[in-house]
Amino acid sequence: MTSDVLPWLEYRWAFDLPVGMYRAVLERLRGTPSRLEDLIPGAASALTRHASGKWSAQEHAGHLWTLEVLFQTRIGEYVRGEGVLTVADMGNRATAAASYNDRSIGEIVAEFRAARARTMETLDRLTLDEAARVARHPRLDRPMRLVDLCFFSAEHDDHHLALIRELLR
């Protein structure tokens, strides 16, 4: 099966949102666990199926949980005023090592929901001035405001939700 979801590394970024969109972007992030839950009812047998050596739908869900730690780390870097964000593991070793297909989807979703709730508690407390803070994104090698990182993370969430939906079709 060939995917019609654009590969993540082919996404192109402008990062020109007005900082005033920060709260709206947070709503996208807040809704990801619910949207993930909406995808899985009745799909139990298909959740761990692999397509052409790629991740299963359940592994994509687990990947969102895995990357929440990086998202939280980077938010902390903005709050502390650091100039460069932590580098992501582009080999996704933590996702591979987590053996998400051997876990229950309920555990994965619950843990992701709890991690995202902690992320939102931090983000909700921040001001628009803090959302405008800038740090360099290491892979993109460009300055990025916190509002941009939130948008980037929401796009990443949606990318994986689209892949999950495609795998469960």
C-alpha positions in Angstrom: 0.0 0.0 0.0 1.4 3.4 -1.0 0.7 6.2 1.3 -0.7 9.5 0.1 0.3 11.2 3.3 3.3 13.5 2.7 6.4 12.1 4.5 7.2 14.2 7.6 10.7 15.2 6.4 9.2 16.7 3.2 7.0 19.2 5.1 8.0 22.8 4.5 7.7 25.5 7.1 7.0 29.2 7.0 6.5 29.9 10.7 4.7 33.2 10.1 1.7 32.8 12.4 0.8 35.9 14.4 1.7 35.2 18.1 -1.9 36.0 18.9 -2.8 32.6 17.4 -1.0 30.9 20.3 -4.2 30.0 22.2 -5.8 28.6 19.1 -2.8 26.4 18.4 -3.0 25.2 21.9 -6.5 24.0 21.3 -5.2 21.8 18.5 -2.6 20.3 20.8 -5.2 19.8 23.5 -7.5 17.9 21.2 -5.0 15.3 19.9 -5.6 12.6 22.5 -9.4 12.8 21.9 -8.9 12.6 18.1 -6.6 9.6 18.6 -9.2 7.9 20.7 -11.8 8.5 18.0 -9.7 6.6 15.5 -9.4 3.3 17.4 -12.9 1.9 18.4 -13.5 -1.2 16.4 -10.0 -1.3 15.0 -8.4 -3.7 17.5 -7.3 -6.3 15.0 -5.8 -3.7 12.6 -3.9 -1.7 15.2 -0.8 -3.8 15.2 -0.7 -4.7 11.5 2.4 -3.6 9.7 2.4 -2.4 6.1 5.6 -2.8 4.1 7.9 -2.8 7.1 6.5 0.6 8.3 5.1 1.3 11.7 1.7 -0.1 12.7 -1.1 2.3 13.7 -0.4 1.4 17.3 3.3 2.3 16.9 2.3 5.7 15.4 0.1 6.3 18.5 3.0 5.3 20.8 5.4 7.5 18.9 3.2 10.5 19.9 3.6 9.5 23.5 7.3 9.0 23.1 7.8 12.4 21.5 5.9 14.2 24.2 9.0 14.1 26.3 11.0 15.9 23.6 8.2 18.5 23.3 8.2 19.1 27.1 12.0 19.4 27.1 11.9 22.0 24.4 9.2 24.0 26.1 11.4 24.1 29.2 14.2 25.4 27.0 12.1 28.3 25.8 11.0 29.1 29.4 14.6 29.1 30.5 15.6 31.3 27.6 18.0 28.8 26.0 19.1 29.6 22.5 19.1 26.2 20.9 16.5 23.4 21.2 17.4 19.7 22.0 18.1 17.6 19.0 15.5 15.0 18.1 16.5 11.4 17.6 15.7 11.1 13.9 16.3 7.3 14.1 13.3 7.0 16.5 15.2 4.6 18.7 12.9 5.2 21.7 9.8 4.4 19.7 11.3 1.2 18.4 12.6 0.2 21.8 9.1 0.7 23.4 7.6 -2.3 21.7 4.2 -0.5 21.4 2.6 -3.5 19.6 3.1 -5.5 22.8 1.2 -3.0 24.9 -2.5 -2.3 25.0 -3.8 0.6 23.0 -5.7 1.7 26.1 -2.4 2.1 28.0 -0.8 4.0 25.1 -3.7 6.4 24.8 -4.0 6.9 28.5 -0.3 7.6 29.0 -0.2 10.0 26.0 -3.3 11.8 27.3 -1.7 12.2 30.7 1.6 13.4 29.2 -0.2 15.9 26.9 -2.2 17.2 29.9 1.1 17.9 31.7 2.3 19.7 28.6 -0.9 21.8 28.4 -0.6 22.8 32.0 2.7 24.4 31.3 1.7 25.9 28.0 -1.5 27.4 29.4 0.4 29.3 32.0 2.6 31.1 29.5 2.0 34.6 28.2 2.0 35.8 24.6 5.4 37.4 25.3 6.7 34.0 26.3 5.1 32.4 23.2 7.2 34.9 21.2 10.5 33.7 22.6 12.9 32.4 20.0 15.3 29.5 19.9 17.1 27.7 17.1 15.6 24.4 15.9 18.5 22.1 15.3 17.2 20.0 12.3 15.6 22.9 10.5 18.6 25.2 11.4 16.4 28.2 11.8 15.0 30.4 14.6 11.6 29.3 15.8 9.3 31.0 18.3 7.5 28.9 21.0 4.2 29.5 19.1 6.0 28.0 16.0 7.1 25.0 18.0 3.5 24.4 19.2 2.3 24.7 15.6 5.1 22.3 14.4 4.0 19.8 17.1 0.4 20.1 16.2 1.3 19.4 12.6 3.3 16.4 13.7 0.3 15.1 15.7 -1.9 15.5 12.7 0.6 13.9 10.4 0.6 10.7 12.6 -3.2 10.8 13.0 -3.5 10.9 9.2 -1.2 7.9 8.9 -3.1 6.0 11.6 -6.4 6.7 9.8 -4.9 5.5 6.5 -3.6 2.3 8.1 -7.0 1.5 9.7 -8.9 2.0 6.4 
